Amino acid sequence: MRTRRSDRFQAPAITPLDLHSLESSDLAGLLGGKHHEGLRFEGIDVSGDDLTGITFTECELDGLTAHDTQLQGARLVDTRITQFVAPKLRARRLTWKGVELSSSRLGAVEAYDSELSQVSFDGSKLGWLNLRASKLQDVVFRSCRIDELDLSDATLTRVSFEDCTVETITLNGTRAQHLDLRGLEFSRIEGFEGMRGSRVTERQAIELLDVFAAHLGIEIAG
């Protein structure tokens, strides 16, 4: 029996975190370039700090405030982040592997040229999320509200949205495989050519007819 193309569509493969026996820690020693492992940080404020190159492995960050914090080149592995508040975050060239982020409010996030693998965003409000030229593999957004999501020149593999809204999604030069947009309500899309390799609902396809027609110079008349 011939396999239909839709049967080969793959969902993100994410293993839930199993964090236990974490040792409580505080701001002491929280410096850029330092490696932290097996620790739990609660209610800390690193606004304005330079944490370039910091690494967290098997950690939990709860109630983190990081306005205008430098997180370039930060590496997070098997780490859970909850109630993260950051009106502005400079975090280009991030590496996140096995990360859960939930119940957070992020404003302008510069995270271009990053690598995200087995990452979930849950129940969070995101303003401008800049992931240009990034690599996303096995990433899911659930119940998130996003103002602007920039995925220009990004490489996406098994990325999905569930019960999410975005005002503007930019896909200029995006290369995608198994990109599931069915759970995403969007008001505006730029670079729809980057949708190649994605899955949408019938309703979304109908709503996109005007966009396709305008790009091709086609007039749709009754």
GUPAPA-200597 format. One record per residue: x, y, z of N, C-alpha, C, O, CB in turn; residue in one letter. Coordinates in steps of 0.1 Angstrom, whole numbers, padded with zeros to 4 digits, always signed. Glycine has a CB too. Layout:
// residues N
XYZXYZXYZXYZXYZa/...
// end
This chain:
// residues 222
+0008-0012+0000+0000+0000+0000+0009+0012+0000+0018+0014+0008-0010+0000+0012m/+0006+0022-0009+0014+0034-0010+0011+0043+0002-0001+0045+0006+0011+0041-0023r/+0022+0048+0008+0020+0057+0020+0017+0071+0015+0024+0077+0006+0033+0057+0028t/+0007+0077+0020+0003+0091+0016+0013+0101+0023+0019+0098+0033-0011+0094+0021r/+0015+0112+0016+0024+0122+0021+0021+0126+0035+0029+0128+0044+0025+0134+0012r/+0007+0128+0038+0003+0132+0051+0007+0122+0062+0009+0126+0074-0012+0135+0051s/+0007+0109+0059+0011+0099+0069+0025+0100+0073+0029+0095+0084+0008+0085+0063d/+0034+0106+0065+0048+0107+0068+0051+0120+0076+0063+0122+0080+0056+0107+0055r/+0041+0129+0078+0043+0141+0086+0047+0138+0100+0040+0130+0107+0031+0150+0085f/+0058+0143+0105+0063+0140+0118+0060+0151+0128+0063+0163+0125+0077+0136+0118q/+0056+0147+0140+0054+0157+0151+0068+0158+0159+0076+0150+0158+0043+0152+0161a/+0069+0169+0166+0081+0171+0174+0083+0159+0184+0073+0155+0190+0081+0184+0182p/+0095+0155+0186+0098+0144+0195+0105+0150+0207+0117+0154+0207+0107+0133+0189a/+0098+0151+0219+0103+0158+0231+0101+0149+0243+0090+0144+0245+0096+0172+0233i/+0112+0147+0250+0112+0139+0262+0110+0148+0274+0118+0157+0276+0125+0130+0263t/+0099+0145+0282+0097+0154+0294+0109+0154+0303+0116+0143+0305+0084+0149+0301p/+0111+0165+0310+0122+0166+0319+0119+0158+0332+0108+0158+0337+0126+0180+0322l/+0130+0152+0338+0129+0145+0351+0139+0151+0360+0150+0145+0361+0130+0130+0349d/+0136+0162+0366+0146+0169+0375+0143+0165+0389+0131+0166+0394+0145+0185+0373l/+0153+0161+0397+0151+0158+0411+0164+0161+0418+0175+0162+0413+0147+0143+0412h/+0162+0162+0431+0174+0164+0440+0182+0176+0437+0194+0176+0437+0183+0152+0441s/+0175+0187+0433+0182+0199+0430+0186+0207+0442+0178+0207+0452+0173+0208+0420l/+0197+0213+0442+0202+0221+0453+0199+0235+0451+0202+0241+0441+0218+0219+0455e/+0193+0242+0461+0189+0256+0460+0201+0264+0460+0211+0262+0467+0180+0260+0472s/+0201+0275+0451+0212+0284+0450+0207+0298+0449+0195+0300+0448+0221+0280+0438s/+0216+0308+0449+0212+0322+0448+0221+0329+0438+0227+0322+0429+0212+0329+0461d/+0221+0342+0438+0229+0350+0428+0244+0348+0430+0252+0351+0421+0225+0364+0430l/+0249+0344+0442+0263+0343+0444+0269+0333+0434+0265+0322+0432+0266+0338+0458a/+0279+0338+0427+0286+0330+0417+0280+0329+0404+0284+0322+0395+0288+0317+0423g/+0268+0336+0402+0261+0336+0389+0268+0346+0380+0264+0357+0378+0246+0339+0391l/+0278+0341+0373+0286+0349+0364+0286+0344+0350+0285+0332+0348+0300+0351+0369l/+0288+0353+0340+0290+0348+0326+0301+0339+0325+0312+0340+0331+0291+0360+0317g/+0299+0328+0316+0310+0319+0314+0310+0307+0324+0318+0298+0321+0323+0326+0313g/+0303+0308+0335+0303+0298+0345+0293+0287+0342+0283+0289+0336+0301+0304+0359k/+0297+0274+0346+0288+0263+0344+0281+0259+0357+0287+0258+0368+0296+0251+0339h/+0267+0259+0357+0259+0255+0368+0252+0242+0365+0246+0241+0355+0249+0267+0372h/+0252+0233+0375+0246+0220+0373+0239+0215+0385+0244+0216+0396+0257+0210+0368e/+0226+0210+0383+0219+0204+0394+0214+0214+0404+0213+0211+0416+0227+0194+0400g/+0211+0226+0400+0208+0237+0409+0194+0242+0406+0189+0242+0395+0218+0248+0409l/+0188+0248+0417+0175+0255+0415+0176+0269+0420+0180+0272+0431+0164+0247+0424r/+0173+0278+0411+0173+0293+0414+0159+0298+0414+0151+0295+0405+0182+0301+0403f/+0155+0305+0425+0142+0310+0426+0141+0325+0430+0148+0329+0439+0134+0302+0437e/+0133+0332+0422+0131+0346+0425+0143+0355+0424+0146+0363+0433+0125+0348+0438g/+0151+0353+0414+0164+0361+0412+0162+0371+0401+0155+0369+0392+0176+0352+0410i/+0169+0382+0403+0168+0393+0393+0183+0396+0388+0192+0400+0395+0163+0406+0400d/+0184+0393+0375+0197+0395+0369+0197+0406+0358+0204+0406+0349+0202+0382+0362v/+0187+0416+0360+0185+0426+0351+0198+0434+0349+0205+0438+0359+0174+0436+0355s/+0202+0437+0337+0214+0445+0334+0227+0437+0335+0238+0443+0332+0214+0456+0343g/+0227+0425+0340+0239+0417+0342+0244+0412+0329+0237+0410+0319+0237+0406+0352d/+0257+0409+0328+0264+0403+0317+0266+0388+0320+0276+0385+0327+0277+0410+0313d/+0258+0380+0314+0259+0365+0317+0263+0358+0304+0259+0347+0302+0246+0359+0322l/+0271+0365+0296+0275+0359+0283+0282+0346+0285+0291+0345+0294+0284+0369+0276t/+0278+0336+0278+0285+0323+0278+0281+0314+0290+0288+0304+0292+0299+0325+0278g/+0271+0318+0298+0268+0310+0310+0261+0297+0306+0255+0296+0295+0258+0318+0319i/+0263+0286+0314+0257+0273+0311+0249+0268+0323+0254+0269+0334+0269+0263+0307t/+0237+0263+0320+0229+0256+0330+0226+0242+0325+0221+0240+0314+0216+0264+0332f/+0229+0232+0333+0227+0218+0330+0218+0212+0341+0222+0212+0353+0240+0210+0328t/+0207+0206+0338+0198+0200+0347+0195+0210+0359+0197+0206+0370+0204+0187+0353e/+0190+0221+0355+0187+0232+0365+0172+0236+0364+0166+0233+0354+0196+0244+0363c/+0168+0243+0374+0154+0249+0373+0155+0264+0377+0161+0267+0387+0145+0241+0383e/+0150+0272+0368+0150+0287+0370+0135+0291+0372+0128+0291+0363+0157+0294+0359l/+0132+0295+0384+0118+0298+0387+0117+0313+0392+0124+0317+0402+0112+0289+0398d/+0109+0321+0385+0108+0335+0389+0120+0343+0386+0124+0352+0393+0105+0336+0404g/+0125+0341+0374+0137+0348+0369+0133+0362+0362+0125+0362+0354+0146+0340+0360l/+0139+0373+0367+0137+0386+0360+0150+0389+0353+0161+0390+0360+0133+0396+0370t/+0150+0393+0340+0162+0395+0333+0160+0406+0323+0160+0403+0311+0167+0382+0326a/+0158+0418+0327+0156+0429+0318+0169+0434+0313+0178+0438+0320+0148+0441+0324h/+0171+0435+0299+0183+0440+0293+0195+0432+0297+0206+0438+0299+0185+0455+0296d/+0193+0419+0300+0204+0410+0304+0212+0405+0292+0206+0402+0282+0199+0399+0313t/+0225+0404+0293+0233+0399+0282+0234+0383+0284+0239+0379+0294+0247+0405+0282q/+0228+0376+0275+0229+0362+0275+0234+0356+0262+0231+0344+0258+0215+0356+0278l/+0242+0363+0255+0248+0358+0243+0256+0346+0245+0264+0345+0254+0257+0369+0236q/+0254+0336+0236+0261+0323+0237+0258+0315+0249+0265+0305+0252+0276+0326+0238g/+0247+0318+0256+0243+0310+0268+0239+0296+0263+0233+0294+0253+0231+0317+0276a/+0241+0286+0272+0238+0272+0269+0230+0266+0280+0234+0266+0292+0251+0264+0267r/+0218+0261+0277+0209+0255+0286+0206+0241+0282+0201+0239+0270+0196+0263+0288l/+0208+0231+0290+0206+0217+0287+0198+0211+0298+0201+0212+0310+0220+0210+0286v/+0187+0204+0294+0178+0197+0303+0174+0206+0315+0177+0203+0327+0185+0184+0309d/+0169+0218+0312+0166+0228+0322+0152+0233+0320+0147+0235+0309+0176+0240+0320t/+0145+0236+0332+0132+0241+0332+0132+0256+0336+0138+0259+0346+0123+0233+0342r/+0124+0264+0329+0123+0278+0332+0108+0282+0334+0100+0279+0325+0129+0287+0321i/+0105+0287+0345+0091+0291+0348+0090+0306+0353+0099+0311+0359+0084+0282+0358t/+0080+0313+0349+0077+0327+0353+0090+0335+0350+0095+0343+0359+0074+0327+0368q/+0094+0334+0338+0106+0342+0333+0100+0356+0328+0092+0356+0319+0114+0334+0322f/+0105+0367+0333+0101+0380+0329+0113+0387+0323+0123+0389+0330+0095+0388+0341v/+0112+0392+0311+0123+0399+0304+0117+0408+0294+0115+0404+0283+0133+0389+0298a/+0115+0421+0297+0110+0431+0287+0119+0432+0275+0115+0434+0264+0108+0444+0294p/+0132+0431+0278+0142+0431+0267+0153+0421+0270+0159+0422+0281+0148+0446+0264k/+0157+0413+0260+0167+0403+0263+0176+0401+0251+0172+0399+0239+0160+0389+0266l/+0189+0403+0253+0199+0401+0243+0205+0387+0244+0213+0384+0253+0210+0412+0243r/+0201+0378+0235+0205+0364+0237+0208+0357+0224+0204+0346+0221+0194+0357+0244a/+0216+0364+0215+0219+0358+0202+0229+0346+0205+0236+0345+0215+0226+0368+0193r/+0228+0336+0195+0237+0324+0195+0234+0316+0208+0243+0310+0214+0252+0328+0195r/+0222+0315+0212+0218+0306+0223+0219+0292+0219+0217+0288+0207+0203+0309+0228l/+0221+0283+0228+0219+0268+0226+0210+0263+0237+0214+0263+0249+0233+0261+0226t/+0198+0258+0233+0189+0252+0242+0186+0238+0237+0182+0236+0226+0175+0261+0243w/+0189+0229+0246+0186+0215+0243+0179+0208+0255+0184+0208+0266+0199+0207+0240k/+0167+0203+0253+0159+0198+0264+0154+0208+0273+0157+0207+0285+0167+0187+0271g/+0148+0219+0268+0144+0230+0277+0129+0232+0277+0123+0231+0267+0151+0244+0272v/+0123+0234+0289+0109+0237+0290+0108+0251+0296+0113+0254+0306+0102+0227+0300e/+0101+0260+0288+0098+0273+0293+0083+0275+0294+0075+0272+0284+0104+0284+0283l/+0078+0280+0306+0063+0281+0307+0060+0293+0316+0068+0298+0324+0058+0268+0314s/+0047+0297+0314+0042+0308+0323+0051+0320+0323+0053+0326+0334+0039+0303+0337s/+0056+0324+0312+0066+0335+0311+0061+0347+0303+0052+0345+0294+0079+0330+0306s/+0067+0358+0305+0064+0370+0297+0077+0376+0292+0085+0382+0300+0056+0381+0306r/+0079+0375+0279+0091+0381+0273+0087+0391+0263+0078+0390+0255+0099+0369+0266l/+0095+0402+0263+0092+0413+0253+0100+0412+0240+0097+0403+0232+0095+0427+0260g/+0110+0420+0239+0119+0420+0227+0130+0410+0229+0139+0413+0238+0124+0434+0223a/+0130+0399+0222+0141+0389+0225+0149+0387+0212+0144+0383+0202+0134+0375+0228v/+0162+0391+0213+0171+0390+0202+0178+0376+0204+0188+0375+0211+0181+0401+0201e/+0173+0366+0197+0179+0353+0198+0183+0347+0185+0181+0335+0182+0169+0343+0206a/+0187+0356+0176+0191+0351+0162+0203+0342+0162+0211+0343+0172+0192+0363+0152y/+0205+0334+0152+0216+0325+0151+0218+0316+0162+0229+0313+0167+0229+0334+0149d/+0206+0310+0167+0206+0301+0178+0203+0287+0174+0199+0285+0163+0196+0306+0189s/+0204+0278+0183+0201+0264+0181+0192+0259+0192+0195+0259+0204+0214+0255+0180e/+0180+0255+0188+0170+0250+0198+0166+0236+0194+0162+0233+0183+0157+0259+0198l/+0168+0226+0204+0165+0212+0201+0157+0207+0213+0161+0208+0224+0177+0204+0199s/+0146+0200+0210+0137+0195+0221+0133+0205+0231+0136+0204+0243+0144+0183+0228q/+0127+0216+0226+0123+0227+0234+0108+0229+0233+0102+0228+0223+0130+0240+0229v/+0102+0232+0245+0088+0236+0245+0085+0249+0252+0091+0252+0262+0080+0225+0253s/+0076+0257+0245+0072+0270+0251+0057+0268+0254+0049+0265+0246+0074+0282+0240f/+0054+0270+0267+0040+0267+0272+0034+0279+0279+0041+0285+0288+0040+0255+0281d/+0022+0283+0275+0014+0293+0283+0022+0306+0285+0021+0311+0296+0010+0287+0295g/+0028+0311+0275+0036+0323+0276+0032+0334+0267+0027+0331+0256+0051+0320+0275s/+0036+0346+0270+0033+0358+0262+0047+0363+0257+0056+0366+0265+0026+0370+0270k/+0048+0364+0244+0061+0368+0237+0058+0380+0228+0049+0380+0220+0067+0356+0229l/+0066+0390+0230+0065+0402+0221+0071+0400+0208+0064+0394+0199+0071+0414+0228g/+0083+0403+0206+0090+0402+0194+0101+0391+0196+0111+0393+0204+0097+0415+0189w/+0099+0379+0190+0109+0368+0191+0117+0367+0178+0111+0362+0168+0101+0355+0195l/+0129+0371+0179+0138+0371+0167+0147+0359+0167+0156+0358+0174+0147+0384+0167n/+0143+0349+0159+0151+0337+0157+0156+0336+0143+0157+0325+0137+0142+0325+0160l/+0160+0347+0137+0165+0347+0124+0178+0338+0123+0186+0338+0132+0168+0361+0119r/+0179+0331+0112+0191+0323+0109+0193+0312+0120+0205+0308+0122+0203+0332+0108a/+0183+0308+0127+0184+0298+0138+0181+0285+0133+0175+0283+0122+0176+0302+0150s/+0184+0275+0141+0181+0261+0138+0172+0256+0149+0176+0255+0160+0194+0252+0136k/+0160+0252+0145+0150+0247+0154+0146+0232+0150+0142+0230+0139+0137+0255+0155l/+0148+0223+0160+0145+0209+0157+0137+0204+0169+0142+0205+0181+0158+0201+0155q/+0126+0198+0167+0117+0193+0177+0114+0204+0187+0118+0203+0199+0124+0181+0185d/+0106+0213+0183+0102+0225+0191+0087+0226+0190+0081+0225+0179+0109+0238+0186v/+0081+0229+0201+0066+0231+0202+0062+0243+0210+0068+0246+0220+0059+0218+0208v/+0053+0251+0204+0047+0262+0211+0033+0259+0215+0025+0255+0206+0047+0275+0202f/+0029+0259+0228+0016+0256+0232+0010+0268+0240+0016+0274+0249+0016+0243+0241r/-0002+0272+0236-0010+0282+0243-0002+0295+0245-0001+0300+0256-0015+0277+0256s/+0005+0299+0234+0014+0311+0235+0007+0322+0227+0001+0320+0217+0028+0308+0230c/+0009+0334+0231+0005+0346+0224+0017+0354+0220+0025+0358+0228-0005+0355+0233r/+0019+0356+0207+0031+0361+0202+0027+0373+0193+0019+0372+0184+0039+0351+0193i/+0034+0385+0195+0032+0396+0186+0038+0395+0173+0032+0396+0162+0037+0409+0193d/+0051+0392+0173+0059+0390+0161+0069+0379+0162+0077+0379+0172+0066+0403+0157e/+0069+0370+0153+0078+0359+0153+0086+0359+0140+0080+0357+0129+0071+0345+0154l/+0099+0361+0141+0108+0362+0129+0116+0350+0127+0125+0347+0135+0117+0375+0130d/+0113+0342+0117+0120+0329+0114+0127+0330+0101+0130+0320+0095+0110+0318+0114l/+0131+0342+0097+0137+0344+0084+0151+0336+0084+0158+0336+0093+0140+0359+0081s/+0153+0330+0073+0166+0322+0070+0168+0311+0081+0179+0307+0083+0177+0332+0070d/+0158+0307+0088+0159+0297+0098+0157+0283+0092+0151+0282+0081+0149+0299+0110a/+0162+0273+0098+0160+0259+0094+0151+0252+0105+0155+0251+0116+0174+0251+0092t/+0139+0248+0100+0129+0242+0110+0127+0228+0107+0124+0224+0095+0116+0250+0109l/+0128+0219+0117+0125+0205+0115+0116+0200+0127+0120+0201+0138+0138+0197+0115t/+0105+0196+0124+0095+0191+0134+0092+0203+0144+0096+0201+0155+0100+0179+0141r/+0086+0213+0139+0082+0224+0147+0067+0226+0146+0061+0225+0136+0089+0238+0143v/+0060+0227+0158+0045+0228+0158+0040+0239+0167+0047+0243+0176+0039+0214+0161s/+0028+0243+0164+0020+0252+0172+0007+0247+0176+0000+0241+0168+0018+0266+0164f/+0004+0248+0189-0009+0243+0194-0016+0254+0202-0011+0259+0212-0007+0231+0203e/-0028+0258+0197-0036+0269+0204-0027+0281+0206-0027+0287+0217-0041+0263+0217d/-0021+0286+0195-0013+0298+0196-0018+0309+0187-0025+0306+0177+0002+0295+0192c/-0015+0322+0190-0018+0333+0181-0005+0341+0179+0003+0342+0187-0029+0342+0186t/-0004+0346+0166+0007+0355+0163+0002+0366+0154-0006+0363+0145+0019+0347+0157v/+0006+0378+0157+0002+0389+0148+0009+0388+0135+0002+0389+0124+0004+0403+0155e/+0022+0387+0135+0030+0386+0122+0040+0375+0124+0048+0375+0133+0037+0400+0119t/+0040+0366+0114+0051+0356+0113+0058+0358+0100+0052+0360+0089+0044+0342+0114i/+0072+0359+0101+0080+0361+0089+0088+0349+0086+0095+0343+0094+0090+0373+0092t/+0087+0344+0073+0093+0332+0069+0102+0334+0056+0103+0325+0048+0082+0322+0066l/+0107+0346+0055+0116+0349+0043+0128+0340+0044+0136+0341+0053+0120+0364+0043n/+0130+0332+0034+0142+0323+0033+0142+0312+0042+0152+0305+0044+0154+0331+0035g/+0130+0309+0049+0130+0298+0058+0130+0284+0051+0123+0283+0040+0117+0299+0067t/+0137+0275+0056+0137+0261+0051+0130+0252+0062+0135+0251+0073+0152+0256+0048r/+0119+0246+0058+0111+0238+0068+0108+0224+0063+0106+0221+0052+0099+0246+0071a/+0108+0215+0073+0104+0202+0071+0095+0198+0084+0099+0201+0095+0115+0191+0070q/+0083+0193+0081+0074+0190+0092+0070+0202+0101+0071+0201+0113+0080+0178+0100h/+0067+0213+0094+0063+0225+0101+0048+0225+0102+0041+0226+0092+0068+0238+0094l/+0042+0223+0114+0028+0222+0116+0022+0235+0121+0024+0239+0133+0025+0211+0127d/+0015+0242+0112+0009+0255+0115-0006+0254+0118-0012+0265+0120+0011+0264+0103l/-0011+0242+0119-0026+0241+0121-0031+0247+0134-0042+0252+0134-0029+0226+0121r/-0023+0247+0144-0027+0253+0157-0023+0267+0159-0023+0272+0170-0022+0245+0168g/-0020+0275+0148-0016+0288+0149-0025+0298+0141-0028+0296+0130-0002+0290+0142l/-0031+0308+0149-0039+0318+0143-0030+0330+0140-0024+0335+0149-0051+0322+0152e/-0028+0334+0127-0020+0345+0124-0027+0356+0116-0036+0352+0108-0007+0340+0116f/-0024+0368+0119-0030+0379+0112-0023+0383+0099-0029+0388+0090-0031+0392+0121s/-0010+0381+0099-0002+0385+0088+0010+0376+0086+0016+0371+0096+0003+0400+0089r/+0013+0372+0074+0024+0363+0071+0033+0370+0060+0028+0374+0050+0019+0349+0066i/+0046+0370+0062+0055+0375+0053+0065+0364+0048+0069+0356+0056+0064+0387+0059e/+0067+0363+0035+0076+0353+0030+0069+0340+0029+0074+0330+0034+0088+0352+0038g/+0057+0339+0024+0049+0326+0024+0056+0315+0017+0052+0303+0019+0035+0329+0019f/+0066+0318+0008+0074+0308+0002+0080+0299+0012+0083+0287+0010+0084+0313-0008e/+0083+0304+0024+0089+0296+0035+0080+0286+0041+0084+0279+0050+0094+0306+0045g/+0067+0286+0036+0058+0276+0041+0059+0263+0035+0053+0253+0039+0043+0281+0039m/+0068+0262+0025+0070+0249+0018+0075+0239+0029+0084+0241+0037+0081+0250+0007r/+0068+0227+0029+0071+0217+0039+0063+0218+0051+0066+0211+0061+0086+0218+0042g/+0053+0227+0051+0044+0229+0063+0030+0222+0061+0027+0218+0050+0043+0244+0066s/+0023+0222+0072+0009+0216+0071+0000+0227+0077+0002+0233+0087+0008+0203+0079r/-0011+0230+0070-0021+0239+0074-0035+0233+0073-0037+0222+0067-0021+0252+0066v/-0045+0239+0079-0059+0234+0079-0065+0239+0066-0060+0248+0059-0067+0239+0091t/-0076+0233+0062-0084+0238+0050-0088+0252+0052-0087+0260+0042-0096+0229+0048e/-0092+0256+0064-0096+0270+0066-0084+0280+0064-0086+0290+0058-0102+0272+0080r/-0073+0276+0069-0061+0284+0068-0058+0286+0053-0054+0297+0048-0049+0279+0075q/-0058+0275+0045-0055+0275+0031-0064+0285+0024-0060+0292+0015-0056+0261+0025a/-0077+0285+0027-0087+0294+0021-0083+0308+0024-0084+0317+0016-0101+0290+0025i/-0080+0311+0037-0077+0324+0041-0064+0329+0034-0062+0342+0033-0075+0325+0056e/-0055+0320+0030-0043+0324+0024-0044+0326+0008-0035+0330+0002-0032+0314+0026l/-0056+0324+0003-0058+0325-0011-0055+0339-0016-0048+0341-0027-0072+0321-0015l/-0059+0349-0009-0057+0363-0013-0042+0366-0013-0037+0373-0022-0064+0373-0004d/-0034+0360-0004-0020+0363-0003-0013+0356-0015-0005+0362-0022-0014+0357+0010v/-0017+0344-0018-0011+0337-0030-0015+0344-0043-0006+0346-0051-0016+0322-0030f/-0027+0348-0044-0032+0355-0056-0024+0368-0058-0020+0371-0069-0047+0358-0056a/-0023+0376-0048-0015+0389-0049-0001+0386-0053+0005+0394-0061-0016+0396-0036a/+0005+0376-0048+0019+0373-0051+0020+0369-0066+0030+0373-0073+0025+0362-0042h/+0011+0362-0071+0011+0356-0085+0005+0366-0095+0005+0364-0107+0004+0343-0085l/-0001+0377-0090-0007+0386-0099-0021+0381-0104-0025+0385-0115+0001+0390-0110g/-0027+0373-0096-0040+0367-0101-0052+0375-0094-0051+0377-0082-0041+0352-0097i/-0062+0378-0101-0074+0384-0096-0085+0373-0094-0088+0366-0103-0079+0395-0105e/-0090+0372-0082-0100+0363-0079-0114+0370-0079-0116+0379-0071-0098+0356-0065i/-0122+0366-0088-0135+0373-0090-0147+0363-0089-0145+0351-0092-0136+0379-0104a/-0158+0368-0084-0170+0359-0082-0177+0357-0095-0187+0350-0096-0179+0365-0072g/
// end
